[in-house]
Amino acid sequence: MKALVIVGHGSHLNEDSSLPVYEHAQRIRGTGEFDEVVESFWKEEPSMRHVLDTVESNEIYVVPAFISEGYFTQQVIPRELGLEGPVTRRGSKTVRYAGPLGTFEGMPDVILERVGDLMRGRKTSGRTALVLLGHGTDLNKNSGGVIYMNARRIRKRGLYDLVEVGFLDQEPEIGAVVEGVAARNVILIPVFIAEGWHTRETIPEDLGLTGEVTLLGDKTVFYGAPVGTHPSMANLIAARARETAREETVV
């Protein structure tokens, strides 16, 4: 039997923080690929500390619903789950630990699907820039690095005149990026897992956005929902789990 354990951050303050995990888990259950699909969280119940004890399957795939490598994926989750590395043996159970979603090769496709939903039926003229928005932090370079990685991957496809990045808590700051980008149309996509205070309040207020479409001087800004809430993230989570088995086979 195979089980998929999706680990989210969760929040006692934001009820929407865990919603994408539950929604994606339900979508994956519907495919029948895994015998068990279990949600767990750091800041909410069910807690990830005891989640492996509740799983009956002998083959377990743990996928962190996080964008980048960092403190939670490298320290908190392995510690709470008692993981020893990419593969951990616990009695008769084999636990395979996947990397975060943002580093996976399929992430650019999900980002572009989010763009497609935002721009469907909308006509533009002139140069168009896609700006990926990350949280970022000066304490962990990997946080911003994954945003740059996905920007490079999308840039290679030649779909937009420009593909840029901007951050909340590190340089370049998103407001300066939007103001300075040399394009008439700016598509802004938050590379976040869930809706929250930043995506609903901080970003729109800081940029002066009034909805999905805002005229800012000579620019038209199109503001999308967080990429982590897109339904196709469920496919990415399942693919991330499958990849761990292939990686072990190659090694």
C-alpha positions as CSV (number, residue, x, y, z in Angstrom):
1,M,0.0,0.0,0.0
2,K,1.1,3.6,-0.7
3,A,0.4,6.7,1.3
4,L,0.9,10.3,0.5
5,V,1.4,12.7,3.4
6,I,1.2,16.4,2.6
7,V,2.7,18.7,5.1
8,G,1.6,22.3,5.3
9,H,2.6,25.2,7.6
10,G,-0.9,26.0,8.8
11,S,-1.8,29.0,11.0
12,H,-3.9,29.7,14.0
13,L,-4.6,33.2,12.6
14,N,-5.4,32.5,9.0
15,E,-8.1,29.9,8.3
16,D,-7.2,29.9,4.6
17,S,-3.6,28.9,5.2
18,S,-4.4,25.2,5.3
19,L,-7.2,25.2,2.7
20,P,-5.0,24.5,-0.3
21,V,-3.6,21.4,1.4
22,Y,-7.0,20.0,2.0
23,E,-8.2,20.8,-1.5
24,H,-5.2,19.3,-3.2
25,A,-5.4,16.2,-1.0
26,Q,-9.0,15.7,-2.0
27,R,-8.2,16.0,-5.7
28,I,-5.4,13.5,-5.3
29,R,-7.7,11.1,-3.5
30,G,-10.0,11.2,-6.4
31,T,-7.3,9.8,-8.7
32,G,-6.9,6.6,-6.7
33,E,-3.1,6.8,-7.2
34,F,-2.5,6.5,-3.4
35,D,-4.2,4.2,-1.0
36,E,-4.1,6.9,1.7
37,V,-3.8,10.7,1.4
38,V,-3.2,12.4,4.7
39,E,-3.0,16.1,5.6
40,S,-0.7,17.4,8.4
41,F,0.5,20.7,9.7
42,W,3.1,22.5,11.8
43,K,0.7,25.1,13.3
44,E,-2.6,23.2,13.1
45,E,-4.1,19.8,13.8
46,P,-3.6,17.2,12.6
47,S,0.0,17.6,13.8
48,M,2.8,16.3,11.7
49,R,4.5,15.0,14.8
50,H,2.2,11.9,15.0
51,V,1.0,11.7,11.5
52,L,3.2,8.7,10.5
53,D,1.8,6.7,13.3
54,T,-1.7,7.1,11.8
55,V,-0.7,5.8,8.4
56,E,-1.3,2.1,7.6
57,S,0.7,1.9,4.3
58,N,4.2,0.5,4.3
59,E,5.3,2.9,1.5
60,I,4.9,6.5,2.5
61,Y,5.7,9.6,0.5
62,V,6.0,12.9,2.4
63,V,5.7,16.1,0.3
64,P,6.1,19.5,2.0
65,A,3.6,22.1,0.7
66,F,6.3,24.8,0.7
67,I,7.7,26.8,-2.1
68,S,11.4,26.8,-1.2
69,E,14.1,25.0,0.8
70,G,14.6,26.5,4.2
71,Y,14.2,26.1,8.0
72,F,10.9,24.2,7.8
73,T,11.8,21.8,5.0
74,Q,15.3,21.2,6.1
75,Q,14.9,21.2,9.9
76,V,11.4,21.3,11.3
77,I,9.7,18.7,9.2
78,P,12.6,16.1,9.3
79,R,12.8,16.6,13.1
80,E,9.1,16.3,13.8
81,L,8.7,13.2,11.5
82,G,11.9,11.6,12.7
83,L,13.3,11.5,9.2
84,E,17.0,10.5,8.6
85,G,17.3,11.8,5.1
86,P,15.5,11.3,1.7
87,V,14.7,7.7,2.7
88,T,14.0,6.5,6.3
89,R,13.2,3.0,7.4
90,R,10.8,2.7,10.3
91,G,10.2,-0.9,11.1
92,S,8.2,-2.3,8.1
93,K,7.6,1.2,6.7
94,T,9.7,3.1,4.2
95,V,9.3,6.9,4.2
96,R,10.5,8.9,1.2
97,Y,10.9,12.6,1.8
98,A,10.4,14.9,-1.3
99,G,11.8,18.4,-1.8
100,P,9.6,21.5,-1.8
101,L,7.2,22.2,-4.6
102,G,8.9,25.4,-5.9
103,T,12.1,23.7,-6.9
104,F,10.3,21.0,-8.9
105,E,10.6,21.2,-12.7
106,G,6.8,21.3,-13.1
107,M,6.4,24.5,-11.1
108,P,6.7,26.9,-14.2
109,D,3.8,25.1,-15.8
110,V,1.6,25.8,-12.8
111,I,2.7,29.4,-12.7
112,L,1.8,29.8,-16.4
113,E,-1.6,28.1,-15.9
114,R,-2.3,30.7,-13.2
115,V,-1.3,33.4,-15.7
116,G,-3.6,31.8,-18.3
117,D,-6.5,31.9,-16.0
118,L,-5.9,35.6,-15.1
119,M,-5.4,36.7,-18.7
120,R,-8.1,34.6,-20.4
121,G,-10.3,36.9,-22.5
122,R,-8.2,40.0,-21.9
123,K,-6.5,41.7,-24.7
124,T,-3.3,43.6,-24.3
125,S,-1.1,45.7,-26.6
126,G,2.5,46.7,-26.2
127,R,5.3,45.0,-24.2
128,T,4.2,42.6,-21.5
129,A,6.2,41.7,-18.4
130,L,5.6,38.7,-16.1
131,V,6.7,39.5,-12.5
132,L,7.0,36.6,-10.0
133,L,6.5,37.8,-6.5
134,G,8.1,35.9,-3.6
135,H,8.2,36.6,0.1
136,G,12.0,36.4,0.4
137,T,14.1,36.9,3.5
138,D,17.7,38.1,4.0
139,L,18.1,35.2,6.5
140,N,17.9,32.4,3.9
141,K,19.1,32.9,0.3
142,N,17.2,29.8,-0.8
143,S,13.9,31.6,-0.2
144,G,14.5,34.0,-3.0
145,G,16.6,31.6,-5.1
146,V,13.6,29.5,-6.0
147,I,11.8,32.5,-7.4
148,Y,14.8,33.4,-9.6
149,M,15.0,29.8,-10.7
150,N,11.4,29.7,-11.9
151,A,11.9,33.1,-13.6
152,R,14.8,31.7,-15.5
153,R,12.9,28.6,-16.6
154,I,10.0,30.7,-17.8
155,R,12.2,33.3,-19.5
156,K,13.8,30.5,-21.6
157,R,10.4,29.8,-23.1
158,G,10.2,33.2,-24.7
159,L,6.6,33.9,-23.9
160,Y,6.9,37.4,-22.5
161,D,9.0,40.4,-23.3
162,L,10.4,40.4,-19.7
163,V,10.3,38.0,-16.8
164,E,11.2,39.7,-13.5
165,V,11.1,39.0,-9.8
166,G,10.2,41.1,-6.8
167,F,10.0,40.4,-3.0
168,L,8.3,41.6,0.1
169,D,11.3,41.2,2.5
170,Q,14.4,41.5,0.3
171,E,15.7,43.3,-2.7
172,P,14.5,44.0,-5.3
173,E,11.3,45.2,-3.6
174,I,8.2,44.5,-5.6
175,G,7.0,48.2,-5.8
176,A,10.3,49.3,-7.3
177,V,10.2,46.4,-9.8
178,V,6.6,47.2,-11.0
179,E,7.4,50.9,-11.2
180,G,10.7,50.4,-13.1
181,V,9.8,47.5,-15.5
182,A,9.9,48.6,-19.1
183,A,6.5,47.2,-20.2
184,R,3.0,48.6,-20.6
185,N,1.4,45.4,-19.2
186,V,2.6,43.9,-15.9
187,I,1.3,40.4,-14.9
188,L,2.0,39.9,-11.2
189,I,1.8,36.4,-9.8
190,P,2.4,35.7,-6.1
191,V,4.5,32.5,-5.7
192,F,2.9,31.7,-2.4
193,I,1.1,28.5,-1.3
194,A,-2.0,30.1,0.1
195,E,-4.1,33.3,0.3
196,G,-3.3,35.4,3.3
197,W,-2.7,38.8,4.8
198,H,0.2,39.5,2.4
199,T,-1.7,38.6,-0.8
200,R,-5.0,40.2,0.2
201,E,-3.8,43.2,2.1
202,T,-0.1,44.0,2.1
203,I,0.7,43.7,-1.6
204,P,-2.5,45.4,-3.0
205,E,-2.1,48.3,-0.5
206,D,1.6,48.8,-1.1
207,L,1.1,48.8,-4.9
208,G,-2.2,50.6,-5.0
209,L,-4.0,47.8,-6.6
210,T,-7.8,47.9,-6.8
211,G,-8.5,44.3,-8.1
212,E,-7.3,42.0,-10.8
213,V,-6.7,44.9,-13.2
214,T,-5.4,48.3,-12.1
215,L,-4.2,51.2,-14.1
216,L,-1.0,52.6,-12.6
217,G,0.2,55.6,-14.6
218,D,1.0,54.3,-18.1
219,K,1.0,50.7,-16.9
220,T,-1.8,48.1,-16.6
221,V,-1.1,45.7,-13.7
222,F,-2.9,42.3,-13.7
223,Y,-2.8,40.7,-10.3
224,G,-3.3,37.0,-10.0
225,A,-4.1,34.7,-7.1
226,P,-1.3,32.7,-5.3
227,V,0.1,30.0,-7.5
228,G,-0.3,27.4,-4.6
229,T,-4.1,27.6,-4.8
230,H,-4.3,26.6,-8.4
231,P,-6.0,23.2,-8.9
232,S,-3.0,21.9,-11.0
233,M,-0.9,22.0,-7.8
234,A,-2.4,18.7,-6.9
235,N,-0.8,17.1,-10.0
236,L,2.5,18.7,-9.0
237,I,2.3,17.3,-5.5
238,A,1.6,13.8,-6.8
239,A,4.4,14.1,-9.4
240,R,6.8,15.3,-6.7
241,A,6.1,12.1,-4.7
242,R,6.6,9.9,-7.7
243,E,9.9,11.6,-8.4
244,T,11.3,10.6,-5.0
245,A,10.9,6.9,-6.0
246,R,12.6,7.5,-9.4
247,E,15.5,9.3,-7.7
248,E,16.1,6.4,-5.3
249,T,16.1,4.0,-8.2
250,V,18.7,6.0,-10.1
251,V,20.9,6.2,-7.1
